[in-house]
Amino acid sequence: MDPEYFKSYEMCWGTLGTVRPFSNFHQDRDAKEIQAALEKKDAGTLVRILTNRSNAQRQVIAKTFEDITQKDLAAGLKKALAGDLETLLLELLMPPLEYEAHRLQQAMAGLGTDEETLMEILCTRSGKQLQEISAAYTYLYKKDLEKELKGETSGDFAKLVVALLHKENVAGGVQKDIQSLSASLNGKKADAGPWIDILTSRESDHLNKVLTGLELESGLMLDQALEKRFTGDIRLGLRVLVQCIQSPDAYLAKRLTTKKASTVQGIMVSHCEEDLLCIRAAYLKLTGTSLYTALQTQFKGDYLQALLAICRSED
């Protein structure tokens, strides 16, 4: 890993995370404890240490472990663990940019494409973050992210994901944008073009005014309008994009209501040092149940303990 290339070591995308730097941090002690835990296959100790350190601290632990043992920590985890817990702890070891690139690669790997995970990442990251993630993707996989996305998608949905990858803030008039989006829904066939152009090239306050104005003008909730006028992947893509513009926390909380371990894990690992406290609050508002309690009804064992440690507490 080249620390000059990946700035993940110093990255801090937010301050409302649940996982913070461990104040009494001693990398030598942690590395030696992890070494003993790997030999005994003591999952509890591995979970306790790796979920209670910031990502930057985990990078230091991994380097110290390698210096002490002449072995790779990730390889050691693979030998000692299995299943969802192995995957989770390995993902906690990845620097943030590398992890986001990994999630995008996984969403496109194998048969079929996980369009919603692609949209989740592209919609909840800024243009600058996506440039960094794209560079990390090229570094890790020796492939161009834009070309990969184009190869895995088609039609208007392909145009949408590429526009999101290169999102920018261009000035526009609120009323003019409302009229363009309204006109795109009124023809015989709904036109995705204005939605892609406008929703990927304006800042969030402007877009919230546009979307609120469009709902007032049309008398329809946007989710209903998109459901009615679009089909297939572009309908999914525009619905996710609109939800993320209106409230990314609420969208991510809704995603967390799934029982799918990879989705829950992906969001929690991605956001645990950034804004998971906000997502937790949105989850409670959406479901009436805290995320901490909900996790206990879905998962079990050491994997559950790891997720609870990342979640941190009851709301």
C-alpha positions, 0 to 999 in steps of 0.5 A: 500500500502506498500511503502517498497514493491513498490518503485514506490514512488521514481521511475523515469524511465526517464527525458523526461516526460511531467508531472513534480513535481508541484513546489508549492505543498501543499498536505493539500490544494490539498486534501481539494480542491479535497474534495470540488470538489468531493462534487460538482462533479466538474470535472474541478478542479479534472482534474486540480489538478490530471494532474498537480502533479507527481505520487509521489505527487498524492500518498501523496494527496491520503494519506492526503485526507484519513487522513482528510476525513477518506475516500478513494480518489479512491472510491470518484472519482468513486462516482463523475465521470463516463466513460473514465474520471473516468478511467483516473483519477483512473489510474493516482492515481496508482503508476507506477508499479501497473499501468503497472501490471493493464494494463497487467491484463486488457489485459488478462481479459475477453474473448480474449486477447489484444496481442498488449498491452501485447507486447507493455509493454513487449517490451518497459520495461527493464528486471529489470522493468519487474521483478518489474512489475511481483512482483507488479502483484503477490502482487495485484492479488495474481497470478504469471504473467508468469503463467497467460501469459502462460495461455492466449497465446499458441505456439511460441507466448507464448514462445516469451512473456515468453522470453520477461518477462525474457529478459537478455543481453547475448553477441553474434556475430553480423554476427552469429546472422544475419546468424541465423535469415537469415537461419530461414527465408529460410526454407520451414517453417519459424522458430521463435526459433532464433528470440525469442532467439536472440531478447530477449537476446541481448542489443539494439545496438547489435540488431540494427546492426543485424537487419540492417545487415539482411535487407541489406543481404536479400534486404527486409524490416524486416516488409515485411519479417515477414509479408510474412514468419510468421502468426498469433500471432507470426507474430504480436509479432515479428513485434512489437518487431522489431519495438520496437528495431528499435525505441520504440518512433516511435512504441508508436507514431504509436499506438497513431494513433488509435482512441481507448481511452484505448490505447491512455490513456494507453500509455500517463499515462504510459509514461507521467513522462518518455519519452512522449516528445520523443513520441510526437516528433515521432508522429509529424514526423509520422503524420505531426500533433502534438499529442496535435492537434490530441487529439482534433479531437478524444476526447471531454469534461473534458476527452479531457482536462485531456489528453491535460493536460498530453500531455502538449503542441503543438509541 
